[in-house]
Amino acid sequence: MPELTMDHLEALLPFIGVGFFAQLIDGALGMAFGVITNTLLVSVIGLAPARASASVHLVETFTTAASAISHTLHKNVNWKLFARLVIPGVIGGVTGAYLLANIDAKAARPFVMTYLAGIGIYLLYRAWEMTHHHEHKPAKVVEPLGLIGGFLDAAGGGGWGPIVTSNLLVQGVEPRQTIGTVNTAEFFLTTVISLTFIVTIGLQAFTIATIGLIIGGLLAAPLGAVLAKRIPAKRLLYMVGTVLTLTSLYSLYKALAS
């Protein structure tokens, strides 16, 4: 086994920082970990999209486990909604991971990011019009949302949170439980997607970047659930809408520029 040197530790630090920041946002808002880390791995390090997505999902297997435990302890999970999301999400995730390992899915990314940016802008409008007497409603469209979200998450290297969380919020589901439920379901999704990538492309995704992202993400995971519980619903919607709009527009720009 190679000896761990100071050079290795210095190389880990940037990825620990990125993992911490990305997971803090993801745990509090229910999205953005995959978008932030996948952008780093593809644009900065130069990994192929399939390897980058595999690496991100390997990291998320650890971070979403910690996040799911934290959200469960803080009672942020709607278990009926969870049951309706997780099975179609896993089916979509396996399909997307298999296709990405064999087909270039980059052509669809600009359309997905345009859609997500539009959802982000709509959520900002919803936050602006929300009053203290805003009535939360149960979600009507769940299973197709889980299927599409799981597929695009695996095929695009991220998207479960932005697609599923944003659409549930648009339907009127209470923000805290939406975020907690989506984060908890994501653990099962990322585990199955990671196994699919291991079967199709092997263990190539285990890199020093992956190790650093895991460390940073695990450190931040418990804090995200606390933030989701304490931030008021209207402010949470503003934050979700802002993060979703900015990250989607940036990813759209990168996709069109490449």
N, C-alpha and C positions, 0 to 999 in steps of 0.2 A: 504494500500500500504506500503511495507516495507521501512524503513528509509535507505537512502543512506549513508553509513559509509565510513571512510577512507580506511578500508579493501577492500570495493567494488571498490573504486577509484584506489587503488594500483593494484588490480586484472585486471582492465581495461587497464592500461598503456601498458603492453606488446602487447596486441591485437591492441591498437591504433597505436603503432609503426609498427607492421606487416602490418596493413591495409594501413598505409601511404606509406610504402616502396613498397608494392605490387601494389598499385594503381598508384604510380608514374611511375613504370616500365610499367604497363599495358597501361596507358594513352599515354606514349611516344612511346612504341613499338608495341602496339596493342595486347599484350599477357602477360601471366604469373600470373595474379591475382589469377585465379582459382587454378593453379598448386601450388603456394606458400602457399595460405591459406588452401587448401585442405590437403596438406602434413602436415601442422601444426595440423589441427584438428584431422586427423586420426592417425598420428605417435606419436604426443606429448600428446594430450588430450585423445586419444583413442576412439573417436566417431566412430560409425558404418558408413560404406561408404555412405549409403542412407541419414543418418542424416547429415553427413559432407557436402555432395553435396547440400542438402536442405539449410543448413546454409550458405554456400558460395553463392548460388544463391539469397538468401534473401538479403545478403549484397550487391551483385552486382546489384540488382534492384535499390538501392540508388546510388551507385558509378557510374554505367553506365548512369544513368539519368544526373548526374552532368557532366560526361565526354562528353556525347552526346551534351549537351547544349554548352559546351566549344568548342568542335570541330566544331559545326555548326556556332558559332560566329566567329571562326577563318577561316571559309570557307575551312575546311579540308574534306568535305563530297561530294562524287560523288553520286547524288540522283538517277541516273539511275542504278548504280551498287547496291545501297542500296535496291531499289525495287526488284531487282532480287535475292538478298540474304535473305531478311527478312522472306518471306512467307515459303520457304522450310526449313529455319532454325528453325522457330517456330514449323513446323510439326515434324521435326526430334527431337527437344527438348522435346516435349510432349511425343513422343514415348519412348525416352531414359529414361525420368523421371519415366514413368509408369513402365517400365521394371525393373529399378533399385530398385524401391520400392517393387518389388515382386520377383526379381531374383538376384543372386550374379553375378555381371558383372566383377569381379576382374580377371578372367581368360584371358580376352581379353586385359588387360592393358599392359602386356609386349610387345605384337605385335604393339599396338598403339605407345608406347614410342620409340620402335626401329625405326618405320617409321618416327616419328617426329625428332629424333636425326639425321636420314639421311637427312631430309629436311633442318635441321639447318646447317649441314656441307655443303650442296649444296649452301645454301644462302651465307655462308662465301666465297665460291669459286666465286659466282656471284659478291660479293662485291669486291673481289680481282681483277677481270677482268674488272670491270666497269670503263669506261672513262667518261670524262666530256661531251662527245657527245653521251652518251648512250640514245637510243631511247626507250621511254616507249610505251607500246602497250595496247590496251583494252583487258580485260579478255574474253576468249572464253568459258571456263568451269566455270559456276557460280552456277546455281541452284542445281546440284548434290553436289557441294561443301558445299553449305549452309545446305542441308539435312543431309549429313554425319557429318558436323561440329556440328550442333545442337544436333544430336543424341549422339555423343561421348562426347560432353560437359556435357550433363545431366547424361549419364550413367557412366562417369568417373570422375565427379566432377570438370571438367575443360578441355579445349581443343578447344573451339570455336576460340579463338585468334590464338593459334599455328597452327591449321589446316587451317583455312580460310585465315588468314593474310599471312602465309608462302606460301600457294599455289597461292594466287593472286600475290605475289611478284615474285614467280617463273615464272608465266605467263607474267611478264613484266609490271604490273600495277605500276604507280607512287607511291612510298612508303608513302608520306604524306597523299594522298587521300585514299590509302588503309587502313591505320591505322585509320583515322578519320571515314571512312565509316563502317568498321568492328566494331569499338567501338560504333557507333550510332545504328547499327542494333542489337548489343548485348543487349541494354536496353530492346527491345521488346522480345528478346529471354529469358532473365533471368526473366522477369516479368511472362511470361507464364509458364516457368519451375517451378518457385516458387509456383504459384497457383496450378500446378499439384501435387507438393509435399505436399502442405497443404491439398489438397483433399484426397491424398492417405495415408499420415502418420500423419497428424494433425499438430499442432503448436509446436511440440517438438524441432524444430530447433532454437527457440528463446532462446538464452543463453547469458551469460555475454560476451562470446567470440564474438558472433554476434554483440552485441552493440558496443564493442571496435573496431571491424573491420569496422563497418559502420562509426564511428567517424573519424578514421584514413583515410579511403578511401575518404570520402567527403572532408577532408582537402587537400588531394593531387590531387584530380581530375582536378581542373583548371590548375595546374602546368604541368600536362602531355601533354595537348594540346599545350601549349606554347613550350615545348621542341620538340614535333613532328614537329612544324612549323619551328623551327629555326635550327634544326640539319640537315646538308647536307645529301642527299639521300644515298651516298656511306657509310658514317659513320653510318647512321641509319640501313642499311643492315648489316653491321658488328655487330652492337649491337643486332639486332634481331637474327641473326644467332648464336651468342655467347650465348645469354640467352636461346634460344630454345634448343641448343645442350646440355648445362650444365643441365638445368632443366629436360630435357627428359632422359638423362643418369642417373641422380640421381633417378628419379622416376622409371626407369627401374631396377636399382639396388635394390631399396626398394621393388618393386614387386617381384623380383626373390628371395630376401632374406627372404620374409615373408612366 
